[in-house]
Amino acid sequence: MSGQRAQTGPVRRPGVAGIRLRNWRTWPSRIVHSWRRSLQFRTVVVSLGLTLLAVLVSSVYMSLSIGNDLFQSRVAQVQLDTARATASAQRIFDSSDAEDRVAIQDLMNAARTEIAQSSSSHLFAAYRIPGQEPSAIAPQDFESPGLQGVITEGLRQTVRETPDEQWWQSVTLTVDGREVPGIVVGTQLLLPEGSRYEIYIGYDLSDTEQTLLFVQRTLFVGGLALLVLVGAVAWIVVRLVANPIRVAAETSERLAAGDLEVRIPEKGEDELATLARSFNEMADSLQAQIKELADLSQVQQRFVSDVSHELRTPLTTIRLAGDVLYDQRHTFEPATERTAELLHTQTQRFELLLADLLEISRYDAGSVQLDTERTSLVHVAEGVIDEMRALAEKQGSDIRLVAPGGYTEIGMDARRIRRIVRNLLGNAIEHGEGRPIVVSVDSNEHAVALAVRDYGLGMREEDAERVFDRFWRADPSRQRTIGGTGLGLAIALEDAQLHGGTLEVWSRLGAGSYFRLTLPRTREGEVQTSPLPLPPDDVDGARAQFGAKDAGESGPADEAGEEARR
């Protein structure tokens, strides 16, 4: 070691100012959130905004009106003072017959003193009007320091042209080293020796300005107090109204979430109490109807389950008898032989229908449980394809598997997933018009997916939206070639949702259909994004593929098959 001792000290923590700064940065988002979510906050803000606008308008108007009245009254006062002061000065001049220079100067000094006493202003200026006959005894021009450079040439010209009137002008005076607002009033005086002088008196309006500032401060404080008072009143009043509304909203949310026992407390006899009573009556009626529908649904489910179970025994007997007849059909006459074949086929379909009805009744009753095991979706798809390859070849379709992913084993109920894939593949064979069928399997970090793509006639959008409805068929007039009960896709959707996955469809007339099954990798996981696209990537080339198929050329389906074989 170098011998230097390590310096230790207290660990610096974010100060209160830093915390406040970070909190300040979140204010806009909090305000926007409160504006959207809180009726009380929005109402108080609107009330304060309108009140602030009213206070600003009224304060500005009152300030301007008071300021104008103060100024006009002050102007009238200084004009009266000037008229009184100049009249007194003129009487001094008129009462004297002085003819020498000293006496005339004394009269001018006496006039200045009289003006200062009569007008309460120490700012005085006197200028001999140019253009008159020069007089040797006329006093010199005089100007108070505060009026230097203040009197404009325009005011002087006006005073010269109108000897019998007085004129005023707003100016900025310098008093004790500071600039203050003021008024200069000008008129003419006639001296005994016959010369005329411009007389100007300056008045300080700082006292009027202070009065106006006091009024403005009073208006500001009063407006602020009014704003706070209105905000408090609005907060209290809106709280009285908003709290019951908030309780009603929370109660409605709980009722919509399935809590049928929740009710709004009823207090008083006003409109809010009437609203609470009406809401509670509506909730009671809704609860009664839901209970009635639930009971009816349970009766229907029990009826379907019971009927399905009860039909199994006679159906077993019928099937055994039908099998005996079917095995000996070659010994019968042609009509009887055909009857035995029809009996055998319809008995098998009846058994499938009963099995599907029992499965649907289990889903409706909520008694279905998963029997999970570790397996890969690719192996499930390969097994189902091997089972149905002969049937597909009979229909003229070639099944091709494209599996860039999906080999990792995940927990699933393999029997139910096989049933989903078998149903999707059976529908593709049934409606594929003898064209190739592509089964795709892929995976990502969150999910695995399987898609079945056929290039048959497809469906309209409104038909695709109902394809998972029970006992619904896009074309009821079309005859099935491989059987079916009308419940396969409905059960497949239930199986997918039971695994926490999704089953989706895309279909267009003339472009075929595309069913996509997506499962989460774990039982607790969620499907965020599917590894396979929807709609499929070959949508634009599907129509061209049909023509290419007829012409003996390769299309999107054939290219997918080549990729799978490679």
C-alpha positions as CSV (number, residue, x, y, z in Angstrom):
1,M,0.0,0.0,0.0
2,S,1.2,3.5,-0.6
3,G,0.4,4.6,2.9
4,Q,-2.6,6.8,2.0
5,R,-5.6,6.2,4.2
6,A,-8.9,5.6,2.5
7,Q,-11.3,8.5,2.9
8,T,-14.8,7.5,4.1
9,G,-17.8,9.6,4.6
10,P,-21.6,9.5,4.6
11,V,-23.3,8.1,1.6
12,R,-25.1,10.7,-0.4
13,R,-28.7,10.1,-0.9
14,P,-31.1,11.8,-3.2
15,G,-32.3,15.0,-1.4
16,V,-35.8,16.3,-1.0
17,A,-35.3,18.7,-3.9
18,G,-34.4,15.8,-6.2
19,I,-37.4,13.8,-5.1
20,R,-39.6,16.8,-5.7
21,L,-38.1,17.4,-9.1
22,R,-38.8,13.8,-10.1
23,N,-42.3,14.1,-8.8
24,W,-42.7,17.4,-10.7
25,R,-41.8,15.7,-13.9
26,T,-44.7,13.3,-13.4
27,W,-47.2,16.0,-12.8
28,P,-48.4,16.4,-16.4
29,S,-49.2,12.7,-16.7
30,R,-50.9,12.7,-13.3
31,I,-53.0,15.7,-14.2
32,V,-54.0,14.2,-17.5
33,H,-54.9,10.9,-15.7
34,S,-56.9,12.8,-13.1
35,W,-58.7,14.8,-15.8
36,R,-59.7,11.6,-17.6
37,R,-60.7,9.5,-14.6
38,S,-62.0,12.0,-12.0
39,L,-65.3,13.8,-12.5
40,Q,-64.6,15.8,-9.3
41,F,-61.2,17.0,-10.4
42,R,-62.5,17.9,-13.9
43,T,-65.5,19.9,-12.5
44,V,-63.3,21.8,-10.0
45,V,-60.7,22.6,-12.6
46,V,-63.4,23.9,-15.0
47,S,-65.0,25.9,-12.2
48,L,-61.7,27.4,-11.2
49,G,-60.9,28.2,-14.9
50,L,-64.2,30.0,-15.5
51,T,-63.9,31.8,-12.2
52,L,-60.3,32.9,-13.0
53,L,-61.5,34.2,-16.4
54,A,-64.3,36.1,-14.8
55,V,-62.0,37.6,-12.1
56,L,-59.4,38.6,-14.7
57,V,-62.0,40.2,-17.0
58,S,-63.7,42.1,-14.1
59,S,-60.4,43.1,-12.5
60,V,-59.0,44.4,-15.7
61,Y,-62.2,46.3,-16.4
62,M,-62.3,47.7,-12.9
63,S,-58.6,48.6,-12.9
64,L,-59.0,50.4,-16.2
65,S,-62.1,52.2,-15.2
66,I,-60.7,53.3,-11.8
67,G,-57.4,54.3,-13.4
68,N,-59.2,56.4,-16.0
69,D,-61.5,58.0,-13.4
70,L,-58.5,58.8,-11.2
71,F,-56.6,60.3,-14.1
72,Q,-59.6,62.4,-15.4
73,S,-60.4,63.7,-11.9
74,R,-56.7,64.6,-11.4
75,V,-56.6,66.4,-14.8
76,A,-59.7,68.4,-13.9
77,Q,-58.1,69.3,-10.5
78,V,-54.7,70.4,-12.0
79,Q,-56.5,72.5,-14.6
80,L,-58.6,74.2,-11.9
81,D,-55.4,74.8,-9.9
82,T,-53.6,76.1,-12.9
83,A,-56.4,78.5,-13.8
84,R,-56.6,79.8,-10.2
85,A,-52.8,80.2,-10.0
86,T,-52.4,81.9,-13.4
87,A,-55.4,84.2,-12.6
88,S,-53.7,85.2,-9.3
89,A,-50.4,85.8,-11.2
90,Q,-52.2,87.8,-13.8
91,R,-53.8,90.1,-11.2
92,I,-50.4,90.8,-9.7
93,F,-49.2,91.9,-13.2
94,D,-52.4,93.9,-13.8
95,S,-52.2,95.8,-10.5
96,S,-48.6,97.0,-11.1
97,D,-47.4,99.9,-13.2
98,A,-43.7,98.9,-12.9
99,E,-41.5,100.3,-15.8
100,D,-38.0,99.4,-14.9
101,R,-36.2,96.1,-15.3
102,V,-35.8,95.4,-11.5
103,A,-39.4,96.0,-10.8
104,I,-40.6,93.8,-13.6
105,Q,-38.3,91.0,-12.4
106,D,-39.7,91.4,-8.8
107,L,-43.2,91.1,-10.3
108,M,-42.2,87.9,-12.0
109,N,-40.7,86.4,-8.8
110,A,-43.9,87.4,-7.0
111,A,-46.0,85.7,-9.7
112,R,-43.9,82.5,-9.4
113,T,-44.4,82.5,-5.6
114,E,-48.1,83.0,-6.0
115,I,-48.3,80.2,-8.6
116,A,-46.4,77.9,-6.3
117,Q,-48.7,78.7,-3.3
118,S,-51.9,78.5,-5.3
119,S,-51.1,75.3,-7.3
120,S,-49.0,73.4,-4.7
121,S,-46.4,72.7,-7.4
122,H,-42.8,73.7,-7.4
123,L,-42.3,72.9,-11.1
124,F,-42.6,76.2,-13.1
125,A,-41.4,77.4,-16.5
126,A,-41.8,80.7,-18.2
127,Y,-40.7,81.5,-21.8
128,R,-41.1,84.8,-23.7
129,I,-43.2,84.2,-26.8
130,P,-40.9,84.8,-29.8
131,G,-41.8,87.2,-32.5
132,Q,-42.6,90.2,-30.3
133,E,-40.9,93.6,-30.2
134,P,-37.7,93.1,-28.1
135,S,-38.0,94.7,-24.6
136,A,-35.0,95.7,-22.6
137,I,-36.8,95.3,-19.3
138,A,-38.5,91.9,-20.0
139,P,-37.5,89.2,-17.5
140,Q,-35.3,86.3,-18.6
141,D,-36.8,82.9,-19.4
142,F,-37.1,80.6,-16.4
143,E,-37.3,76.8,-16.2
144,S,-37.3,74.5,-13.1
145,P,-34.8,71.6,-13.3
146,G,-37.7,69.0,-13.3
147,L,-39.1,70.5,-16.5
148,Q,-36.0,70.5,-18.5
149,G,-36.6,68.7,-21.8
150,V,-40.1,67.8,-20.8
151,I,-42.2,70.4,-22.5
152,T,-42.7,69.4,-26.2
153,E,-42.6,71.8,-29.1
154,G,-46.1,70.8,-30.0
155,L,-47.5,71.9,-26.7
156,R,-45.6,75.2,-26.9
157,Q,-46.9,75.9,-30.4
158,T,-50.5,75.2,-29.3
159,V,-50.1,77.6,-26.2
160,R,-48.7,80.3,-28.5
161,E,-51.6,80.1,-30.9
162,T,-54.4,80.2,-28.3
163,P,-53.6,82.9,-25.7
164,D,-56.9,82.7,-23.8
165,E,-56.9,79.0,-23.2
166,Q,-54.9,76.5,-21.2
167,W,-53.6,73.2,-22.5
168,W,-52.2,70.1,-20.8
169,Q,-50.1,67.1,-21.8
170,S,-49.1,63.9,-20.0
171,V,-45.3,63.7,-19.4
172,T,-42.7,61.9,-17.4
173,L,-41.2,64.0,-14.7
174,T,-37.9,63.5,-12.8
175,V,-38.5,64.1,-9.1
176,D,-35.7,63.4,-6.6
177,G,-33.8,61.4,-9.1
178,R,-36.7,59.1,-10.1
179,E,-39.1,59.2,-13.0
180,V,-42.8,59.6,-12.1
181,P,-45.9,60.3,-14.3
182,G,-47.0,63.9,-14.4
183,I,-49.0,66.5,-16.3
184,V,-47.8,69.9,-17.7
185,V,-50.4,72.6,-18.1
186,G,-49.6,75.6,-20.2
187,T,-51.2,79.1,-20.8
188,Q,-50.1,82.7,-21.4
189,L,-49.6,85.7,-19.1
190,L,-49.4,89.4,-20.1
191,L,-46.7,91.5,-18.3
192,P,-47.2,95.3,-17.6
193,E,-44.6,96.3,-20.1
194,G,-46.7,94.5,-22.8
195,S,-44.7,91.3,-23.5
196,R,-46.4,87.9,-23.4
197,Y,-45.0,84.8,-21.7
198,E,-45.7,81.1,-21.9
199,I,-46.4,79.8,-18.4
200,Y,-46.1,76.0,-17.7
201,I,-46.8,74.3,-14.4
202,G,-45.8,70.6,-13.9
203,Y,-47.8,68.4,-11.5
204,D,-46.5,65.1,-10.0
205,L,-49.0,62.2,-10.3
206,S,-47.1,59.7,-8.3
207,D,-49.7,59.9,-5.5
208,T,-52.4,59.0,-8.1
209,E,-50.2,56.1,-9.4
210,Q,-49.8,54.8,-5.8
211,T,-53.6,55.0,-5.3
212,L,-54.1,53.0,-8.6
213,L,-51.5,50.4,-7.5
214,F,-53.2,50.0,-4.2
215,V,-56.5,49.5,-5.9
216,Q,-54.9,46.9,-8.3
217,R,-53.3,45.0,-5.4
218,T,-56.6,45.0,-3.6
219,L,-58.3,43.6,-6.7
220,F,-55.6,41.0,-7.1
221,V,-55.8,39.8,-3.5
222,G,-59.6,39.9,-3.6
223,G,-59.7,37.9,-6.8
224,L,-57.2,35.4,-5.4
225,A,-59.3,35.0,-2.3
226,L,-62.4,34.7,-4.4
227,L,-60.7,32.0,-6.6
228,V,-59.7,30.0,-3.5
229,L,-63.2,30.4,-2.0
230,V,-64.9,29.3,-5.3
231,G,-62.5,26.3,-5.6
232,A,-63.3,25.2,-2.0
233,V,-67.0,25.6,-2.5
234,A,-66.9,23.7,-5.8
235,W,-64.8,21.0,-4.3
236,I,-67.3,20.5,-1.4
237,V,-70.3,20.7,-3.6
238,V,-69.0,18.4,-6.3
239,R,-67.8,16.0,-3.6
240,L,-71.3,15.7,-2.3
241,V,-72.5,14.8,-5.7
242,A,-69.5,12.9,-7.0
243,N,-69.1,10.5,-4.1
244,P,-72.5,8.8,-4.7
245,I,-71.7,8.7,-8.4
246,R,-68.3,7.1,-7.6
247,V,-70.0,4.6,-5.4
248,A,-72.5,3.8,-8.2
249,A,-69.6,3.4,-10.7
250,E,-67.7,1.0,-8.4
251,T,-70.8,-0.9,-7.6
252,S,-71.6,-1.2,-11.4
253,E,-68.1,-2.5,-12.0
254,R,-68.4,-5.1,-9.3
255,L,-71.8,-6.1,-10.6
256,A,-70.4,-6.4,-14.2
257,A,-67.6,-8.5,-12.8
258,G,-70.1,-11.1,-11.5
259,D,-70.7,-10.0,-7.9
260,L,-74.5,-10.1,-8.0
261,E,-75.0,-9.4,-4.3
262,V,-73.5,-5.9,-4.3
263,R,-75.8,-3.0,-3.8
264,I,-75.7,0.8,-3.5
265,P,-76.4,2.2,0.0
266,E,-79.7,4.1,0.1
267,K,-79.6,7.4,2.1
268,G,-82.2,10.1,2.1
269,E,-85.0,10.9,-0.3
270,D,-83.3,13.1,-3.0
271,E,-82.5,12.3,-6.6
272,L,-79.3,10.3,-5.7
273,A,-81.3,8.2,-3.3
274,T,-83.9,7.6,-6.1
275,L,-81.0,6.6,-8.4
276,A,-79.7,4.2,-5.7
277,R,-83.1,2.6,-5.3
278,S,-83.6,2.2,-9.0
279,F,-80.1,0.7,-9.4
280,N,-80.7,-1.8,-6.6
281,E,-84.1,-2.8,-8.1
282,M,-82.4,-3.3,-11.5
283,A,-79.7,-5.4,-9.8
284,D,-82.3,-7.5,-8.1
285,S,-84.1,-8.0,-11.3
286,L,-80.9,-8.8,-13.1
287,Q,-79.8,-11.2,-10.4
288,A,-83.2,-13.0,-10.6
289,Q,-83.0,-13.3,-14.3
290,I,-79.4,-14.5,-14.3
291,K,-80.3,-17.1,-11.6
292,E,-83.3,-18.2,-13.7
293,L,-81.1,-18.5,-16.8
294,A,-78.4,-20.3,-14.9
295,D,-81.0,-22.8,-13.5
296,L,-82.4,-23.3,-17.0
297,S,-78.9,-23.8,-18.4
298,Q,-78.1,-26.4,-15.7
299,V,-81.4,-28.2,-16.5
300,Q,-80.5,-28.1,-20.2
301,Q,-77.0,-29.4,-19.6
302,R,-78.3,-32.1,-17.3
303,F,-80.9,-33.0,-19.9
304,V,-78.3,-33.3,-22.7
305,S,-76.0,-35.3,-20.4
306,D,-78.8,-37.6,-19.2
307,V,-80.2,-38.1,-22.7
308,S,-76.7,-38.8,-24.1
309,H,-76.0,-41.4,-21.4
310,E,-79.5,-43.0,-21.8
311,L,-79.1,-43.2,-25.5
312,R,-75.8,-45.1,-25.3
313,T,-77.4,-48.4,-24.2
314,P,-80.0,-48.7,-27.0
315,L,-77.4,-47.3,-29.4
316,T,-75.0,-50.0,-28.4
317,T,-77.7,-52.6,-29.1
318,I,-78.6,-51.0,-32.4
319,R,-74.9,-50.9,-33.4
320,L,-74.3,-54.6,-32.6
321,A,-77.4,-55.5,-34.6
322,G,-76.3,-53.2,-37.4
323,D,-72.8,-54.8,-37.4
324,V,-74.3,-58.2,-37.8
325,L,-76.4,-57.0,-40.7
326,Y,-73.5,-55.1,-42.2
327,D,-71.2,-58.2,-42.1
328,Q,-73.9,-60.2,-44.0
329,R,-74.9,-57.5,-46.4
330,H,-73.5,-59.4,-49.4
331,T,-76.1,-62.2,-48.9
332,F,-79.0,-59.7,-49.1
333,E,-80.8,-58.3,-52.1
334,P,-79.3,-55.0,-53.5
335,A,-81.9,-52.8,-51.8
336,T,-81.5,-54.6,-48.4
337,E,-77.7,-54.5,-48.8
338,R,-77.8,-50.7,-49.4
339,T,-80.1,-50.3,-46.3
340,A,-77.6,-52.3,-44.1
341,E,-74.8,-50.0,-45.3
342,L,-76.8,-46.8,-44.5
343,L,-77.7,-48.2,-41.1
344,H,-74.0,-48.9,-40.3
345,T,-72.9,-45.5,-41.5
346,Q,-75.5,-43.5,-39.6
347,T,-75.0,-45.6,-36.5
348,Q,-71.4,-44.6,-36.5
349,R,-72.2,-41.0,-37.0
350,F,-74.8,-41.2,-34.2
351,E,-72.1,-42.5,-31.9
352,L,-69.8,-39.7,-32.8
353,L,-72.6,-37.2,-32.1
354,L,-73.3,-38.7,-28.7
355,A,-69.6,-38.6,-27.8
356,D,-69.4,-34.9,-28.9
357,L,-72.6,-34.0,-27.0
358,L,-71.1,-35.6,-23.8
359,E,-67.9,-33.7,-24.3
360,I,-69.8,-30.4,-24.8
361,S,-71.9,-31.1,-21.7
362,R,-68.7,-31.6,-19.6
363,Y,-67.3,-28.3,-20.8
364,D,-70.6,-26.5,-20.0
365,A,-70.6,-28.1,-16.5
366,G,-67.0,-27.1,-15.9
367,S,-66.0,-30.7,-15.1
368,V,-63.2,-31.1,-17.7
369,Q,-59.7,-31.7,-16.5
370,L,-56.4,-31.9,-18.4
371,D,-54.3,-35.1,-18.4
372,T,-51.0,-33.5,-19.3
373,E,-47.9,-35.2,-20.5
374,R,-44.6,-34.1,-22.1
375,T,-44.7,-34.3,-25.9
376,S,-43.9,-32.2,-28.9
377,L,-46.4,-30.6,-31.2
378,V,-44.5,-31.9,-34.3
379,H,-44.8,-35.5,-33.2
380,V,-48.5,-35.0,-32.6
381,A,-48.9,-33.5,-36.1
382,E,-46.9,-36.4,-37.7
383,G,-49.1,-39.0,-36.0
384,V,-52.4,-37.4,-37.1
385,I,-51.1,-36.9,-40.6
386,D,-50.2,-40.6,-40.8
387,E,-53.7,-41.5,-39.6
388,M,-55.4,-39.4,-42.2
389,R,-53.0,-39.7,-45.2
390,A,-55.1,-42.5,-46.8
391,L,-58.3,-40.4,-46.5
392,A,-56.5,-37.4,-48.0
393,E,-55.2,-39.4,-50.9
394,K,-58.7,-40.8,-51.5
395,Q,-59.9,-37.1,-51.8
396,G,-56.9,-36.3,-54.1
397,S,-55.1,-34.1,-51.5
398,D,-51.4,-34.3,-50.6
399,I,-50.6,-33.4,-47.0
400,R,-47.3,-31.7,-46.4
401,L,-45.6,-30.9,-43.1
402,V,-43.4,-27.8,-42.7
403,A,-41.9,-27.7,-39.3
404,P,-38.9,-25.3,-38.7
405,G,-39.7,-25.4,-34.9
406,G,-41.9,-27.0,-32.3
407,Y,-39.8,-30.1,-31.5
408,T,-39.4,-29.2,-27.9
409,E,-41.6,-31.2,-25.6
410,I,-44.1,-29.2,-23.6
411,G,-46.9,-30.2,-21.2
412,M,-50.2,-30.8,-23.0
413,D,-53.2,-33.2,-23.0
414,A,-52.0,-35.1,-26.1
415,R,-55.4,-36.7,-26.6
416,R,-57.2,-33.3,-26.9
417,I,-54.5,-31.7,-29.0
418,R,-54.6,-34.7,-31.4
419,R,-58.4,-34.2,-31.6
420,I,-57.9,-30.6,-32.5
421,V,-55.4,-31.4,-35.2
422,R,-57.5,-34.3,-36.5
423,N,-60.5,-32.0,-36.7
424,L,-58.6,-29.2,-38.5
425,L,-57.0,-31.7,-40.9
426,G,-60.4,-33.4,-41.6
427,N,-62.0,-30.1,-42.5
428,A,-59.1,-29.2,-44.8
429,I,-59.5,-32.6,-46.6
430,E,-63.3,-32.1,-46.7
431,H,-63.1,-28.6,-48.2
432,G,-59.7,-28.7,-49.9
433,E,-61.1,-29.5,-53.4
434,G,-58.3,-32.1,-53.8
435,R,-55.5,-29.5,-53.6
436,P,-52.4,-29.8,-51.4
437,I,-52.7,-29.2,-47.7
438,V,-49.9,-27.7,-45.7
439,V,-49.4,-28.3,-42.0
440,S,-47.0,-25.8,-40.4
441,V,-45.4,-26.1,-36.9
442,D,-43.1,-23.5,-35.4
443,S,-42.2,-22.1,-32.0
444,N,-40.7,-19.0,-30.2
445,E,-39.7,-18.3,-26.6
446,H,-43.3,-18.0,-25.4
447,A,-45.4,-20.4,-27.5
448,V,-45.7,-23.1,-30.0
449,A,-48.1,-23.1,-32.9
450,L,-49.6,-25.4,-35.5
451,A,-51.5,-24.2,-38.7
452,V,-53.4,-26.1,-41.3
453,R,-53.6,-24.4,-44.7
454,D,-55.9,-25.6,-47.5
455,Y,-56.4,-24.0,-50.9
456,G,-60.0,-24.9,-51.4
457,L,-62.9,-22.5,-52.1
458,G,-62.7,-20.8,-48.7
459,M,-65.4,-18.9,-46.8
460,R,-66.8,-15.4,-46.6
461,E,-65.7,-13.2,-43.7
462,E,-69.1,-13.3,-42.0
463,D,-69.0,-17.2,-42.3
464,A,-65.5,-17.3,-40.9
465,E,-66.7,-15.4,-37.8
466,R,-69.2,-18.1,-37.0
467,V,-67.2,-21.1,-37.9
468,F,-66.7,-22.1,-34.2
469,D,-70.4,-21.9,-33.4
470,R,-72.1,-25.2,-32.5
471,F,-73.9,-27.0,-35.3
472,W,-73.2,-24.2,-37.7
473,R,-72.1,-25.0,-41.3
474,A,-71.1,-22.4,-44.0
475,D,-73.0,-24.3,-46.7
476,P,-75.8,-26.5,-45.2
477,S,-76.8,-27.8,-48.7
478,R,-73.3,-29.3,-49.3
479,Q,-73.1,-33.0,-48.7
480,R,-70.3,-34.3,-46.4
481,T,-68.0,-37.0,-47.7
482,I,-66.2,-37.9,-44.4
483,G,-68.9,-37.4,-41.9
484,G,-69.0,-34.9,-39.0
485,T,-71.4,-33.7,-36.3
486,G,-71.1,-29.9,-36.5
487,L,-69.5,-29.8,-33.0
488,G,-65.9,-30.5,-33.9
489,L,-64.6,-26.9,-34.2
490,A,-66.6,-25.8,-31.1
491,I,-64.9,-28.6,-29.1
492,A,-61.5,-27.8,-30.6
493,L,-61.9,-24.2,-29.5
494,E,-62.8,-25.3,-26.0
495,D,-59.7,-27.7,-25.9
496,A,-57.4,-24.8,-27.0
497,Q,-58.8,-22.4,-24.4
498,L,-58.5,-25.2,-21.8
499,H,-54.7,-25.2,-22.5
500,G,-54.5,-21.4,-22.2
501,G,-54.1,-21.1,-26.0
502,T,-56.0,-19.7,-28.9
503,L,-57.6,-21.2,-32.1
504,E,-58.0,-18.7,-34.9
505,V,-59.1,-18.8,-38.5
506,W,-58.5,-16.8,-41.7
507,S,-60.5,-17.6,-44.9
508,R,-61.3,-15.9,-48.1
509,L,-63.5,-17.0,-51.0
510,G,-61.3,-18.4,-53.8
511,A,-58.1,-18.4,-51.5
512,G,-58.8,-21.3,-49.2
513,S,-58.7,-21.4,-45.3
514,Y,-56.1,-21.2,-42.6
515,F,-56.6,-22.4,-39.0
516,R,-53.9,-21.6,-36.4
517,L,-53.5,-23.2,-33.0
518,T,-51.2,-21.5,-30.6
519,L,-50.3,-22.9,-27.2
520,P,-48.1,-21.4,-24.4
521,R,-44.9,-23.3,-23.5
522,T,-45.9,-23.5,-19.8
523,R,-49.3,-24.0,-18.2
524,E,-49.0,-20.7,-16.3
525,G,-47.7,-18.8,-19.4
526,E,-49.6,-16.6,-21.8
527,V,-49.6,-16.4,-25.5
528,Q,-48.0,-13.0,-26.4
529,T,-47.2,-13.5,-30.0
530,S,-47.7,-16.5,-32.2
531,P,-44.8,-18.0,-34.1
532,L,-46.9,-18.4,-37.2
533,P,-48.4,-15.4,-39.1
534,L,-52.1,-14.7,-39.5
535,P,-53.2,-14.3,-42.3
536,P,-50.7,-16.6,-44.0
537,D,-47.8,-15.3,-46.0
538,D,-49.0,-16.8,-49.3
539,V,-52.4,-14.9,-49.4
540,D,-51.5,-12.9,-52.5
541,G,-50.4,-16.0,-54.4
542,A,-53.3,-18.2,-53.5
543,R,-55.5,-17.3,-56.4
544,A,-52.6,-17.6,-58.8
545,Q,-51.9,-21.0,-57.3
546,F,-55.3,-22.3,-58.3
547,G,-54.7,-21.4,-61.9
548,A,-51.2,-22.8,-61.8
549,K,-52.6,-26.0,-60.4
550,D,-55.0,-26.4,-63.2
551,A,-52.2,-25.7,-65.8
552,G,-49.9,-28.2,-64.2
553,E,-47.5,-25.6,-62.8
554,S,-46.2,-25.2,-59.3
555,G,-47.8,-22.7,-56.9
556,P,-47.4,-21.6,-53.3
557,A,-48.6,-25.0,-51.9
558,D,-46.2,-26.9,-54.1
559,E,-43.4,-24.6,-53.1
560,A,-44.2,-25.2,-49.4
561,G,-44.1,-29.0,-50.1
562,E,-40.8,-28.7,-51.8
563,E,-39.4,-26.8,-48.8
564,A,-40.7,-29.4,-46.4
565,R,-39.1,-32.2,-48.5
566,R,-35.8,-30.4,-48.5
